[in-house]
């Protein structure tokens, strides 16, 4: 899929994404226009103020390709590349969108899926630094997002200058929809940190702490 758009400082950008990275699509009807979000591995494309007919055409083709990806992955058989009409439809659909003088708007949001550099896993943090996570739950809020609540307790005899946590949020299919790094400073021995991490994505249904970075005070 080929996206042509201007970034926030009016630079012309071209983003090309292989079909194999298509993971999820969500469409919202807003008055006379449609907003569409297409999730790839590591990237989310937001298209706003989209005419309904164009949205339906692109949604059908993208969903078809996503279904093809999932079916191929489950079967364990090598995927056969689709050329011809499907590729033509995807290219023409995006090209038509970028041709409007005052029409659809594109937003590109990086949704990374890599942990903090030099971070350890949650399990390693508990073993090496005696940092224990307890009472972690996810609750939906009144604004369409979600809140992860829990407690981090320093069971060691050391004081930590900071503890940074890489938390990732996923939709019901397990596709990453948001990532954040949250930190606590000057965590003393025996001290507990009651945290609330907010995800603003309306698709958040699950979460995972994928990395913990700790610096000791020596």
N, C-alpha and C positions, 0 to 999 in steps of 0.2 A: 504494500500500500504506500502511496506517495502523498505526502502532505506538503503544501507550499503555503507559507504564512510569514507574517512580519512579527518579530519579537517586540519586547517592550521598548526598545530603543530604535525601532523602525528598521532593523536589519532584515533583509530578505533571507529566510531560512527554508531549507528543504529537509524533510525527515522521511527517510525510507525505512519501512519496517517489514521484515519477512512475514508471510502469512502464518508461519509456524509459531510466531510469538503472540498471535491473537489469543486472548484468554476470556474476555468478558465484555459485554456491551450493555449499556443502560440508557433508556430513552425516557424523557419526561415531556409531556405535553403542557405547554405554557401558552394560554390564550390561543393566538393564531399561529404560533411558531413552536418549534420543538428544540429542546436541548438534548444533546447526545454526548455520552462519554464512552470512549473506547479504551479498554485496558489492554496494554501489551506487557510483556515481561520487562519491568523496570520503567515503564513510561505510561502516562495517561494522556490521551488527547481529549480535549473538551471542545465541542462544537456548539455554539449558541446561535439563536435566531435563524434556525434552519427551517425552510419550507417543508411542510408535512410530507409531500410527495417524494421529495429527495430523501428525507429521513427514512421513509418506508423502504425505498429502493436500496439504500445503503445498509439498513438494518437487516434486510432479508439476505443480502449477499454475505455480509459479515457473519451473521448467525450460521449460515450454511457452511462457511469456512471453519468457524469455531467447532461446529458439530463434526465436521470432517476431521479436524485435529484430534478431538477427544476420542472419536471412534477408532482412529488409527493408533492412538497411544494405547488404548485398552486392548486392542487386538494383538499388539506386539509386532505387527507386520510393518515393514518399511512403508513410509508414506510416499505416494506417487504425486509428483508436483502437478498442480493444475494449471494449465495454460488456456489459451483460447478465450472463450466467452467470459468465464469468470474473471480472469485477469483484466480483460477489456472493460467489464462492468465496473470493477473496483477503480481502475484508473480514470475512466470517464466520469464516474460519480464524484470523485475528489476534484478532478479538473473542473467540472461544472461548478462545484461549490466555490472554488477559488476565483471563478470568473465573475461573480457578483460584485458590482461596484459598492453597493451598500446592502450587504446581506449577511451571510453566515460569518461568524468570527471564530477563530481557532485559538485555543490555549493549550500549551504543552506543559505538563507538570511531570517532573521526574519523580518516580516512586521507586526509590532505591531498595535493593534487597541485599545489601552487604552490611556486615557488622562494623562497629567502630574498629579502627586500626589498633592492633595490639590488645583488643578486648578478649576476655575469656567468656566461656559459656556461663549460664546461670548456675549450673551444677558445680563447675570449677570454682566460681566465686564463693559458693557455700563451703566448699572443702578447703580452699586455699586461704581465703580471707575471713572465714566464719561469718559471712553475710547471709542471713536467712530471710527468704521471702515467705510471708504467710498471709492468709486471709485474702487472697487475690480473687476478685470477682469483676465481671463486666456488666455494667448497667446501661441501658439506653436512656438518653436524656430527653428533655422536652423539645429540643431543637433539631432533632434528627440525627444527632451524633451519638457518641457513646463515652462512658467514663469507666476507666479501670481503677479500682480502688484496692489498696493493700498496705502491707507494712513491711519495711525493711529494717532488720535489727542487726546491730553490730555486736556479735557475741565474742569478739576477740579482745585482746588486751591492748590493741593498737588503736591510735586515732588516725582516721583517714581524712586527708585534705579534701578529697572529693571522691564521689562515686557517681559515675555516669552510666546510665542505663539506655540501651538501644531497644526500644519496644516497637514491634511491628503489628499492624492491624490487618485482618483478612476478612473477605466476604464469606458467605456461607459455602462457597465452592473452594475456599482456600487460596484465592487470588489476593495478593497483597494490594491494599488500597491506600495505605498511609504508613509512614514511618516517622518516628520522632526520637530525639535524644533528650532524656530528662536527667537532671543532676541534683545531688544533695552535697553540701559542703560542710567540712568540719564535723564529721560523724564520729563521735566519741565512743569509747568502750561502753557497752551496755545500752547505748542510746538507740531508740527506735524512731524511725521516720514513717509517719503515716502519709502515704501519697495518694494523689488523685491525678491520673493522666487522662487528658481529654482527646478524643478523636473527633474530628469535625466531619468525617465521611459518613454519610447516611447508610453506607453499605457494610459498616463494621459489624461483624458478628462474633469474631474470635480475635485473640491476641496471643502474642508470644514474646517473651524477653529473650532476645537472640544474642545479646552481648552485654558484658559488664566490664567497665574500665575503672581501676582503682589506683589511687596514688596515696601512699602512706606519708605521714608526717614523721620525719626522722630527726 
